[in-house]
């Protein structure tokens, strides 16, 4: 049992040292993430405006084909 406790302590120490400590000091890239979110929203909006009617028609045809069988 003592050996298991030592291994668990060593594992928790390793995790704390290698994973948690570097995360404390990182501030992240907030402007980068904001840019990614805005660009994704813009792409979705443009695609929805261009392909929305066609996608709706495709979905309606697919549902009609399934429901008629």
Secondary structure, 3 states (H helix, E strand, C coil): CHHHHHHHHHHHHHHHHHHHHHHHHCCCCHHHHHHHHHHHHHHHHHHHHHHHHHHHHHHHHHHHHHHHC
